[in-house]
C-alpha cells in the first residue's frame, strides 16, 4: 500500500452526530462528541488532516468547531463532487477518507483506505475498510484515529501530542 499522507473527514454524521437539530427558524445546532479533537491531535504531525462538509445551512456551526476551536481546515464540498474535489487536491491513493453518507461508498472506491462510523448508511458500511464501533459524534473519529495509529504507524500506545494541547506529563508538569 502507498504511504498514507492525508486524512479527510466528513463533518456531518462523522465528527458530529447525524441528527439535524431544527426549530421554526432553521438549523440551530450540531452535536460534537468528546475525545475526537484529542485523538486527531495525535495524528496531526503524521498526516495532513482536512475536514469537509456538504451542509450549506450548518456550515458556520461546523466552521466554529473545526476551524476556530480545533484549528483544522474545513471546506464546503457537495456530496456529489467529493471524488473530483479530492483528486484535484490530493493523491487519492495516499488518502484515508472517513464518511458515513449515502454516496460516500463511491469515494471509498477511489481512496487508499476508508472508514465509516457504526451508524453510517448500510451500503457505506459494507464498502468501508474499517467500521468503528462508535457512532458519529460519539467518539467515532477518536476510534478511527487510534486505528490509523496502529495500522499505518505501528503505534499501539495512545500517547497525547503535547505540542497541541492541554496535556501534562505523569508528574503534572
GROMACS elastic network, one bead per residue, 0.5 to 0.9 nm:
[ bonds ]
;  ai    aj funct       b0    kb
    1     4     6  0.83059   500
    1    93     6  0.83137   500
    1    94     6  0.87315   500
    1   112     6  0.75949   500
    2    93     6  0.64725   500
    2    94     6  0.60403   500
    2   112     6  0.76134   500
    3    93     6  0.82854   500
    3    94     6  0.58985   500
    3    95     6  0.87561   500
    3   152     6  0.83740   500
    4     7     6  0.82608   500
    4    47     6  0.75681   500
    4    93     6  0.76650   500
    4    95     6  0.57865   500
    4    96     6  0.72281   500
    4   112     6  0.77014   500
    4   113     6  0.87775   500
    4   152     6  0.74481   500
    5    46     6  0.75140   500
    5    47     6  0.51322   500
    5    48     6  0.61696   500
    5    49     6  0.88213   500
    5    91     6  0.87750   500
    5    94     6  0.53550   500
    5    95     6  0.61226   500
    5    96     6  0.82247   500
    6    46     6  0.87963   500
    6    47     6  0.52083   500
    6    49     6  0.59477   500
    6    50     6  0.77641   500
    6    90     6  0.77319   500
    6    91     6  0.85679   500
    6    92     6  0.86550   500
    6    94     6  0.62826   500
    6    96     6  0.61162   500
    6    97     6  0.83383   500
    7    47     6  0.64164   500
    7    48     6  0.61128   500
    7    50     6  0.63308   500
    7    51     6  0.83753   500
    7    94     6  0.88525   500
    7    95     6  0.58109   500
    7    97     6  0.59332   500
    7    98     6  0.77122   500
    8    48     6  0.82678   500
    8    49     6  0.59448   500
    8    51     6  0.56046   500
    8    52     6  0.71708   500
    8    86     6  0.88009   500
    8    95     6  0.72684   500
    8    96     6  0.62411   500
    8    98     6  0.63267   500
    8    99     6  0.86163   500
    9    14     6  0.73852   500
    9    15     6  0.75828   500
    9    49     6  0.76773   500
    9    50     6  0.63702   500
    9    52     6  0.62465   500
    9    53     6  0.86659   500
    9    96     6  0.84006   500
    9    97     6  0.59687   500
    9    99     6  0.64615   500
    9   141     6  0.83937   500
   10    13     6  0.74850   500
   10    14     6  0.59685   500
   10    15     6  0.69460   500
   10    16     6  0.89949   500
   10    50     6  0.87566   500
   10    51     6  0.57317   500
   10    53     6  0.57397   500
   10    54     6  0.83564   500
   10    97     6  0.79797   500
   10    98     6  0.61923   500
   10    99     6  0.53169   500
   10   100     6  0.77677   500
   10   101     6  0.89851   500
   11    14     6  0.54202   500
   11    16     6  0.59264   500
   11    17     6  0.88710   500
   11    51     6  0.63908   500
   11    52     6  0.60650   500
   11    53     6  0.54609   500
   11    54     6  0.85082   500
   11    55     6  0.89070   500
   11    62     6  0.71620   500
   11    66     6  0.85671   500
   11    74     6  0.88726   500
   11    99     6  0.82398   500
   11   137     6  0.89359   500
   12    15     6  0.63106   500
   12    16     6  0.53354   500
   12    17     6  0.68055   500
   12    18     6  0.61395   500
   12    19     6  0.87729   500
   12    30     6  0.84297   500
   12    52     6  0.85862   500
   12    53     6  0.63810   500
   12    54     6  0.78605   500
   12    55     6  0.74710   500
   12    62     6  0.83868   500
   12    99     6  0.85541   500
   12   100     6  0.82988   500
   12   101     6  0.86810   500
   12   136     6  0.81363   500
   12   137     6  0.85051   500
   13    16     6  0.51940   500
   13    19     6  0.75122   500
   13    99     6  0.77777   500
   13   100     6  0.62790   500
   13   101     6  0.76218   500
   13   117     6  0.80868   500
   13   119     6  0.82678   500
   13   120     6  0.74943   500
   13   135     6  0.81736   500
   13   137     6  0.65942   500
   14    17     6  0.65408   500
   14    18     6  0.73210   500
   14    98     6  0.74189   500
   14    99     6  0.63577   500
   14   100     6  0.64529   500
   14   116     6  0.78309   500
   14   117     6  0.64288   500
   14   120     6  0.83027   500
   14   135     6  0.75600   500
   14   137     6  0.57926   500
   14   138     6  0.85723   500
   14   139     6  0.89673   500
   14   140     6  0.67953   500
   14   141     6  0.68423   500
   15    31     6  0.86838   500
   15    32     6  0.63032   500
   15    33     6  0.74088   500
   15    36     6  0.73968   500
   15   136     6  0.59419   500
   15   138     6  0.80069   500
   15   139     6  0.80303   500
   15   140     6  0.73658   500
   15   141     6  0.62174   500
   16    19     6  0.84497   500
   16    30     6  0.63492   500
   16    31     6  0.53187   500
   16    33     6  0.67777   500
   16    62     6  0.86544   500
   16   136     6  0.58971   500
   16   138     6  0.77195   500
   17    20     6  0.82070   500
   17    30     6  0.70214   500
   17    31     6  0.54362   500
   17    32     6  0.64011   500
   17    33     6  0.77498   500
   17   135     6  0.75750   500
   17   138     6  0.70180   500
   18    30     6  0.84927   500
   18    31     6  0.83369   500
   18   100     6  0.89889   500
   18   119     6  0.83820   500
   18   120     6  0.86844   500
   18   135     6  0.87443   500
   18   136     6  0.65274   500
   18   137     6  0.73966   500
   19    30     6  0.76790   500
   19    31     6  0.79844   500
   20    27     6  0.72231   500
   20    28     6  0.86339   500
   20    29     6  0.76474   500
   20    30     6  0.69050   500
   20    31     6  0.88820   500
   21    26     6  0.83195   500
   21    27     6  0.57814   500
   21    28     6  0.59823   500
   21    29     6  0.56409   500
   21    30     6  0.66678   500
   21    31     6  0.87433   500
   22    25     6  0.74456   500
   22    26     6  0.51426   500
   22    28     6  0.56480   500
   22    29     6  0.75373   500
   23    26     6  0.53985   500
   23    27     6  0.65901   500
   23    28     6  0.69234   500
   24    27     6  0.86142   500
   25    28     6  0.80967   500
   26    57     6  0.83629   500
   27    30     6  0.85093   500
   27    57     6  0.68839   500
   27    58     6  0.65370   500
   28    58     6  0.79055   500
   28    61     6  0.83487   500
   29    58     6  0.78143   500
   29    61     6  0.69557   500
   30    58     6  0.79500   500
   30    61     6  0.70417   500
   30    62     6  0.78026   500
   31   137     6  0.65132   500
   31   138     6  0.89505   500
   32    36     6  0.86738   500
   32    65     6  0.83689   500
   32   136     6  0.86640   500
   32   137     6  0.50455   500
   32   138     6  0.73444   500
   32   139     6  0.89595   500
   33    36     6  0.69012   500
   33   136     6  0.83215   500
   33   139     6  0.60442   500
   33   140     6  0.87742   500
   34    37     6  0.75525   500
   34    38     6  0.84807   500
   34   137     6  0.80101   500
   34   138     6  0.67785   500
   34   139     6  0.61714   500
   34   142     6  0.84917   500
   35    38     6  0.52687   500
   35    39     6  0.61258   500
   35    40     6  0.85897   500
   35   138     6  0.85947   500
   35   139     6  0.61107   500
   35   141     6  0.82754   500
   35   142     6  0.59333   500
   36    39     6  0.51593   500
   36    40     6  0.60800   500
   36    41     6  0.86170   500
   36   137     6  0.84586   500
   36   138     6  0.83879   500
   36   139     6  0.57349   500
   36   140     6  0.74908   500
   36   141     6  0.53194   500
   36   143     6  0.80961   500
   36   145     6  0.82487   500
   37    40     6  0.50674   500
   37    41     6  0.62381   500
   37    42     6  0.89034   500
   37    70     6  0.66405   500
   37   141     6  0.83796   500
   37   142     6  0.75459   500
   38    41     6  0.51531   500
   38    42     6  0.67606   500
   38   142     6  0.76452   500
   38   160     6  0.73737   500
   38   161     6  0.81787   500
   38   164     6  0.87185   500
   38   165     6  0.79812   500
   39    42     6  0.52138   500
   39    43     6  0.70697   500
   39    44     6  0.89897   500
   39   141     6  0.75965   500
   39   143     6  0.80196   500
   39   144     6  0.87005   500
   39   145     6  0.58825   500
   39   146     6  0.71565   500
   39   158     6  0.85579   500
   39   160     6  0.78176   500
   39   161     6  0.87995   500
   40    43     6  0.52654   500
   40    44     6  0.61720   500
   40    49     6  0.81852   500
   40   141     6  0.76915   500
   40   142     6  0.68907   500
   40   145     6  0.62963   500
   41    45     6  0.77958   500
   41   160     6  0.75703   500
   41   161     6  0.60601   500
   41   162     6  0.87603   500
   41   163     6  0.86258   500
   41   164     6  0.64353   500
   41   165     6  0.80349   500
   42    45     6  0.73593   500
   42    46     6  0.81179   500
   42   145     6  0.77595   500
   42   146     6  0.85979   500
   42   149     6  0.83590   500
   42   158     6  0.81301   500
   42   159     6  0.70964   500
   42   160     6  0.59157   500
   42   161     6  0.51232   500
   42   162     6  0.88075   500
   42   164     6  0.87124   500
   43    46     6  0.51364   500
   43    47     6  0.59806   500
   43    48     6  0.85616   500
   43    49     6  0.81401   500
   43   145     6  0.70040   500
   43   146     6  0.89123   500
   43   148     6  0.84690   500
   43   149     6  0.73904   500
   43   161     6  0.82599   500
   44    47     6  0.57278   500
   44    48     6  0.68996   500
   44    49     6  0.67999   500
   44   161     6  0.83626   500
   44   164     6  0.85907   500
   45    48     6  0.78734   500
   45   161     6  0.86668   500
   46   153     6  0.84950   500
   49    72     6  0.70509   500
   49    73     6  0.76128   500
   50    72     6  0.63823   500
   50    73     6  0.52700   500
   50    74     6  0.61774   500
   50    75     6  0.80156   500
   51    66     6  0.76248   500
   51    72     6  0.72217   500
   51    73     6  0.60705   500
   51    75     6  0.64040   500
   51    76     6  0.88359   500
   52    73     6  0.83832   500
   52    74     6  0.54209   500
   52    76     6  0.57887   500
   52    77     6  0.60456   500
   52    78     6  0.88402   500
   52    82     6  0.89190   500
   53    56     6  0.78608   500
   53    58     6  0.88714   500
   53    59     6  0.70906   500
   53    62     6  0.78733   500
   53    74     6  0.74667   500
   53    75     6  0.63702   500
   53    76     6  0.50462   500
   53    77     6  0.57495   500
   53    78     6  0.73457   500
   53    79     6  0.81493   500
   54    58     6  0.89585   500
   54    59     6  0.80097   500
   54    75     6  0.85319   500
   54    76     6  0.55846   500
   54    77     6  0.50635   500
   54    79     6  0.58229   500
   55    58     6  0.54077   500
   55    59     6  0.56482   500
   55    62     6  0.87586   500
   55    76     6  0.72972   500
   55    77     6  0.83495   500
   55    78     6  0.79538   500
   56    59     6  0.51485   500
   56    60     6  0.82473   500
   56    76     6  0.72092   500
   56    78     6  0.89558   500
   57    60     6  0.76094   500
   57    61     6  0.87099   500
   58    61     6  0.53658   500
   58    62     6  0.65076   500
   58    63     6  0.87094   500
   59    62     6  0.50678   500
   59    63     6  0.59595   500
   59    64     6  0.85823   500
   59    76     6  0.73858   500
   60    64     6  0.61401   500
   60    65     6  0.87750   500
   61    64     6  0.52572   500
   61    65     6  0.66524   500
   61    66     6  0.87866   500
   62    65     6  0.52714   500
   62    66     6  0.59145   500
   62    67     6  0.79079   500
   62    74     6  0.81952   500
   63    66     6  0.52528   500
   63    67     6  0.51821   500
   63    68     6  0.66541   500
   63    69     6  0.86475   500
   63    73     6  0.88181   500
   63    74     6  0.67669   500
   63    75     6  0.88827   500
   64    67     6  0.58851   500
   64    68     6  0.50045   500
   64    69     6  0.63986   500
   64    70     6  0.86154   500
   65    68     6  0.59585   500
   65    69     6  0.51309   500
   65    70     6  0.62483   500
   65    71     6  0.85230   500
   66    69     6  0.59337   500
   66    71     6  0.61853   500
   66    72     6  0.56880   500
   66    73     6  0.71953   500
   66    74     6  0.67383   500
   67    70     6  0.57193   500
   67    72     6  0.50669   500
   67    73     6  0.59492   500
   67    74     6  0.65167   500
   68    71     6  0.57089   500
   68    72     6  0.80776   500
   69    72     6  0.84484   500
   77    80     6  0.82209   500
   77    81     6  0.65784   500
   77    82     6  0.63338   500
   77    85     6  0.74129   500
   78    81     6  0.52501   500
   78    82     6  0.64335   500
   79    82     6  0.56853   500
   79    83     6  0.88700   500
   79   101     6  0.81997   500
   79   102     6  0.88549   500
   79   103     6  0.67046   500
   79   104     6  0.74817   500
   80    83     6  0.79250   500
   80    84     6  0.88024   500
   80   103     6  0.73333   500
   80   104     6  0.89879   500
   81    84     6  0.54896   500
   81    85     6  0.60641   500
   81    86     6  0.86426   500
   82    85     6  0.50096   500
   82    86     6  0.60118   500
   82    87     6  0.85182   500
   82   104     6  0.83776   500
   82   107     6  0.69373   500
   83    86     6  0.51723   500
   83    87     6  0.61174   500
   83    88     6  0.86088   500
   83    92     6  0.85907   500
   83   106     6  0.79485   500
   83   107     6  0.57414   500
   83   110     6  0.74180   500
   83   111     6  0.89127   500
   84    87     6  0.52101   500
   84    88     6  0.62200   500
   84    89     6  0.88846   500
   85    88     6  0.52851   500
   85    89     6  0.65905   500
   85    90     6  0.85090   500
   86    89     6  0.53733   500
   86    90     6  0.55325   500
   86    91     6  0.75434   500
   86    92     6  0.67326   500
   86    95     6  0.89132   500
   87    90     6  0.54550   500
   87    91     6  0.61840   500
   87    92     6  0.62447   500
   88    91     6  0.82877   500
   89    92     6  0.89785   500
   90    93     6  0.85793   500
   90    94     6  0.76453   500
   90    95     6  0.73667   500
   91    94     6  0.54140   500
   91    95     6  0.66059   500
   91   111     6  0.83027   500
   92    96     6  0.79093   500
   92    97     6  0.89594   500
   92   110     6  0.62305   500
   92   112     6  0.63269   500
   93    96     6  0.82947   500
   93   110     6  0.73973   500
   93   111     6  0.52444   500
   93   113     6  0.81119   500
   94   111     6  0.72833   500
   94   112     6  0.59296   500
   94   113     6  0.85140   500
   95   111     6  0.56594   500
   95   112     6  0.55076   500
   95   113     6  0.67374   500
   95   114     6  0.86659   500
   96   108     6  0.87134   500
   96   111     6  0.62905   500
   96   112     6  0.59376   500
   96   114     6  0.56289   500
   96   115     6  0.75605   500
   97   104     6  0.89278   500
   97   107     6  0.76914   500
   97   108     6  0.70047   500
   97   111     6  0.68124   500
   97   112     6  0.81985   500
   97   113     6  0.65512   500
   97   114     6  0.50607   500
   97   115     6  0.63311   500
   97   116     6  0.86515   500
   98   104     6  0.85271   500
   98   108     6  0.85646   500
   98   113     6  0.86686   500
   98   114     6  0.58231   500
   98   116     6  0.56817   500
   98   117     6  0.80199   500
   98   128     6  0.88804   500
   98   141     6  0.83291   500
   98   144     6  0.84132   500
   99   104     6  0.58066   500
   99   105     6  0.81636   500
   99   107     6  0.86440   500
   99   108     6  0.85391   500
   99   114     6  0.78058   500
   99   115     6  0.65340   500
   99   116     6  0.53935   500
   99   117     6  0.74459   500
   99   120     6  0.77373   500
   99   124     6  0.80244   500
  100   103     6  0.83151   500
  100   104     6  0.62638   500
  100   105     6  0.82161   500
  100   115     6  0.82809   500
  100   116     6  0.53484   500
  100   117     6  0.62746   500
  100   118     6  0.85700   500
  100   119     6  0.75448   500
  100   121     6  0.59122   500
  100   122     6  0.88925   500
  100   124     6  0.63422   500
  100   125     6  0.75256   500
  100   136     6  0.81043   500
  101   104     6  0.52190   500
  101   105     6  0.77755   500
  101   116     6  0.88671   500
  101   120     6  0.62556   500
  101   121     6  0.56304   500
  101   124     6  0.68340   500
  102   105     6  0.71546   500
  102   106     6  0.89403   500
  102   120     6  0.81154   500
  102   121     6  0.55401   500
  102   122     6  0.81533   500
  102   123     6  0.72466   500
  102   124     6  0.65549   500
  103   106     6  0.57644   500
  103   107     6  0.74632   500
  103   121     6  0.87519   500
  103   123     6  0.87795   500
  103   124     6  0.74481   500
  104   107     6  0.51070   500
  104   108     6  0.63841   500
  104   116     6  0.89956   500
  104   121     6  0.87725   500
  104   123     6  0.89612   500
  104   124     6  0.61562   500
  105   109     6  0.66985   500
  105   114     6  0.86607   500
  105   121     6  0.89818   500
  105   123     6  0.68023   500
  105   125     6  0.78418   500
  105   126     6  0.83264   500
  105   127     6  0.59164   500
  105   128     6  0.72190   500
  106   109     6  0.55457   500
  106   110     6  0.73065   500
  106   124     6  0.82875   500
  106   127     6  0.87673   500
  107   110     6  0.54519   500
  107   111     6  0.66380   500
  107   114     6  0.83998   500
  108   111     6  0.55841   500
  108   112     6  0.79855   500
  108   113     6  0.70915   500
  108   114     6  0.54059   500
  108   115     6  0.82430   500
  108   124     6  0.81282   500
  108   127     6  0.69361   500
  108   128     6  0.66267   500
  108   129     6  0.83655   500
  109   112     6  0.82792   500
  109   113     6  0.87443   500
  109   114     6  0.84018   500
  109   127     6  0.79503   500
  109   128     6  0.89248   500
  110   113     6  0.87033   500
  111   114     6  0.69150   500
  113   128     6  0.79071   500
  113   129     6  0.61943   500
  113   130     6  0.82808   500
  114   127     6  0.81428   500
  114   128     6  0.51335   500
  114   129     6  0.51310   500
  114   130     6  0.64739   500
  114   131     6  0.86415   500
  115   125     6  0.81101   500
  115   128     6  0.54210   500
  115   129     6  0.59690   500
  115   131     6  0.57081   500
  115   132     6  0.74384   500
  115   144     6  0.71913   500
  116   119     6  0.80727   500
  116   120     6  0.61460   500
  116   121     6  0.87043   500
  116   124     6  0.69858   500
  116   125     6  0.57909   500
  116   127     6  0.88920   500
  116   128     6  0.60355   500
  116   129     6  0.81696   500
  116   130     6  0.64945   500
  116   132     6  0.64058   500
  116   135     6  0.88795   500
  116   136     6  0.86091   500
  116   140     6  0.83674   500
  116   144     6  0.86766   500
  117   120     6  0.54149   500
  117   125     6  0.76466   500
  117   130     6  0.86147   500
  117   131     6  0.56062   500
  117   133     6  0.70105   500
  117   134     6  0.62327   500
  117   135     6  0.50678   500
  117   136     6  0.54617   500
  117   140     6  0.57014   500
  117   141     6  0.79759   500
  117   144     6  0.85643   500
  118   121     6  0.87660   500
  118   125     6  0.73814   500
  118   131     6  0.58786   500
  118   132     6  0.53210   500
  118   133     6  0.53660   500
  118   134     6  0.56265   500
  118   136     6  0.72880   500
  118   140     6  0.78439   500
  119   122     6  0.80595   500
  119   125     6  0.83305   500
  119   132     6  0.88947   500
  119   133     6  0.87762   500
  119   134     6  0.78420   500
  119   135     6  0.50339   500
  119   136     6  0.66516   500
  120   123     6  0.83501   500
  120   124     6  0.65430   500
  120   125     6  0.61183   500
  120   131     6  0.88085   500
  120   135     6  0.76431   500
  120   136     6  0.77182   500
  121   124     6  0.52763   500
  121   125     6  0.62926   500
  121   126     6  0.87915   500
  122   125     6  0.51447   500
  122   126     6  0.62772   500
  122   127     6  0.88686   500
  123   126     6  0.50305   500
  123   127     6  0.64016   500
  123   128     6  0.87528   500
  124   127     6  0.52695   500
  124   128     6  0.61938   500
  125   128     6  0.51976   500
  125   129     6  0.84613   500
  125   130     6  0.81102   500
  125   131     6  0.63522   500
  126   129     6  0.84605   500
  126   131     6  0.86629   500
  127   130     6  0.88180   500
  128   131     6  0.64040   500
  130   144     6  0.82804   500
  130   147     6  0.86981   500
  131   134     6  0.86103   500
  131   144     6  0.84297   500
  132   135     6  0.72204   500
  132   140     6  0.59687   500
  132   141     6  0.83993   500
  132   143     6  0.64865   500
  132   144     6  0.66089   500
  132   147     6  0.89835   500
  133   140     6  0.72977   500
  133   143     6  0.79801   500
  134   137     6  0.84368   500
  134   138     6  0.61376   500
  134   139     6  0.60351   500
  134   141     6  0.85424   500
  134   143     6  0.73565   500
  135   138     6  0.55757   500
  135   139     6  0.71716   500
  135   140     6  0.55714   500
  136   139     6  0.69701   500
  136   140     6  0.53399   500
  136   141     6  0.74901   500
  137   140     6  0.65292   500
  137   141     6  0.78152   500
  138   141     6  0.80962   500
  138   142     6  0.87237   500
  139   142     6  0.50076   500
  139   143     6  0.61525   500
  139   144     6  0.85551   500
  140   143     6  0.51108   500
  140   144     6  0.61529   500
  140   145     6  0.86524   500
  141   145     6  0.61141   500
  141   146     6  0.87119   500
  142   145     6  0.50861   500
  142   146     6  0.63991   500
  142   147     6  0.86509   500
  143   146     6  0.52854   500
  143   147     6  0.62430   500
  143   148     6  0.86917   500
  144   148     6  0.61044   500
  144   149     6  0.86076   500
  145   148     6  0.50297   500
  145   149     6  0.61602   500
  145   150     6  0.86689   500
  146   149     6  0.50768   500
  146   150     6  0.63172   500
  146   151     6  0.86120   500
  146   155     6  0.85301   500
  146   156     6  0.79175   500
  146   157     6  0.87515   500
  146   158     6  0.71301   500
  147   150     6  0.52251   500
  147   151     6  0.59986   500
  147   152     6  0.83217   500
  147   156     6  0.88221   500
  148   151     6  0.51101   500
  148   152     6  0.55558   500
  148   153     6  0.70953   500
  148   154     6  0.87240   500
  148   155     6  0.87819   500
  149   152     6  0.57649   500
  149   154     6  0.62722   500
  149   155     6  0.52696   500
  149   156     6  0.69620   500
  149   157     6  0.86732   500
  149   158     6  0.85464   500
  150   153     6  0.57528   500
  150   156     6  0.52223   500
  150   157     6  0.83627   500
  151   154     6  0.58708   500
  151   155     6  0.78141   500
  151   156     6  0.88530   500
  152   155     6  0.81211   500
  153   156     6  0.86870   500
  155   158     6  0.77849   500
  159   162     6  0.88910   500
  160   163     6  0.87721   500
  160   164     6  0.87957   500
  160   165     6  0.84173   500
  160   167     6  0.66694   500
  160   168     6  0.89181   500
  161   164     6  0.60435   500
  161   165     6  0.71071   500
  161   167     6  0.75904   500
  162   165     6  0.55724   500
  162   166     6  0.71718   500
  162   167     6  0.56011   500
  162   168     6  0.74573   500
  162   169     6  0.86899   500
  163   166     6  0.89026   500
  163   167     6  0.87144   500
  164   167     6  0.83507   500
  165   168     6  0.88670   500
  167   172     6  0.88892   500
  167   173     6  0.87973   500
  168   171     6  0.75616   500
  168   172     6  0.53258   500
  168   173     6  0.53047   500
  169   172     6  0.53097   500
  169   173     6  0.55310   500
  170   173     6  0.75624   500
